[in-house]
Amino acid sequence: MKPLQAKLTKFDTPQRLKEQNVYPYFRPIESEQDTEVIINGKRVLMFGSNSYLGLTNHPKVIEASIEATRKYGTGCAGSPFLNGTLDIHKELEHKLAKLVGKEEALLYSTGFGVNLGTISCLTGREDYVIQDELDHASIIEGRRLSYSNILKFKHNNMNSLAKTLSMCDYDKVKLIVVDGVFSMEGDEAPLKEIVALAKKFNADIFVDEAHSLGVFGDHGRGICNHYGVTDDVSCIMGTFSKSFASIGGFVATDKDTANYLRHNSRSYMFSASITPGATAAVSAAIDIMLSEPERIKHLWNLTHYACKGFKEMGCEVGHTTTPIIPLFIRDNIKTFQITHELFDEGLFVNPVVSPAVAPDSTLIRFSFMATHTFEQIDYSFDKIERIFKRHGIL
């Protein structure tokens, strides 16, 4: 056995979970991504999706994708830097920039690629990247590739951020990078307070809107719009794999920053463009979002109803204020066991365990789509309460 294989064979956590029949990952779905899905021939309620607006199977989104594929083919066979730019890419960039209130936008192949390719190149060796300690993995990977000074502050702790900023050279670039909504625990970044500190310490702000577009703001324009801080934020990024029912991502910013990124961001320059079908799907999803605000209203009604119900049940839900509700288990093995038992009862939920979180902070991530019903939530309440009581969680 060669050294690489000898090293990697020591990683046996998945095998051990499979032996215990509680391995929860890579469950093949045999149907469309809806409030109900089929897995191994079994119909289960989906409470683990990021399709907040429930548009992945919307007829207008599907038809737009099909028509674009008929016209342009299945792929672009190149990066946007060379032969991979289509007219519908440019049209979507203009639509996104207008949507979030910035001068320009760039399309990336994935949301992960946005953070990887922007955060890694926006600052230089004498500059600073300052991140919340609970920022998404894509942000962490982006700053790892940066040659800048890397600093972290305690999660949503403004005293910690102020202390961190005070350690930096006032005249150097300081990029504060935060999730607008934190994807595991569903809490928001205190953007108004961050903006105040950025002004005090001469810093810039980069907000990841992956889990807030389609949820917050005027007709789903995002959390920066919701708090009126768009003009105070230098870069707004978003993904297409959540509210926008497709795949890909974007960053929106001012003209000068966009020009720099187009010619320096490697994951933009050297990754193939998103497909015509994916591009058209995003555009159609945005049109539906803007024309059907009742979707977002219903999503929030479901969120408030569920959060109230879980609290009354005795669940620990943390500081969530969004359609992402963490149900804290605080034990790795119990989290896997409960996930498995809920699936047996017809509920698909996502376990969040270490090393993604500390071993005593493990949780079940429960999330909503605008197409869920109150009856489906009530069904989940019954199953969750019974299983949680069995494990002594409540």
Buried (B, 14 or more C-beta within 10 A) or exposed (E): EEEEEEEEEEEEEEEEBEEEEBBBEEEEBEEEBBBBBBBEEEEBBBBBBBBBBBBBBBEEBBEBBEBBBEEBEEBBEEBBBEEBBBEBBEEBBEBBBBBBBBEBBBBBBBBBBBBBBBBBBBBEEEBBBBBBEBBBEBBBBBBEEBEBBBBBBBBBBBEBBBEBBEEBEEEBBBBBBBBBBBBBBBBBBBBEEBBBBBEEBBBBBBBBBBBBBBBBBEBBBBBBBBBEBBEBBBBBBBBBBBBBBBBBBBBBBEEEBBEBBBEBBBBBBEBBBBBBBBBBBBBBBBBBBBEBEEBBEBBBEBBEBBBEBBEEBEBBBBEBBBBBBBBBBBBBEBBBBBBBBBBEBBBBBBBBBEEEBEEEBBBBBBBBBBBBEEEBBEBBBEBBBEBBEEBEBE
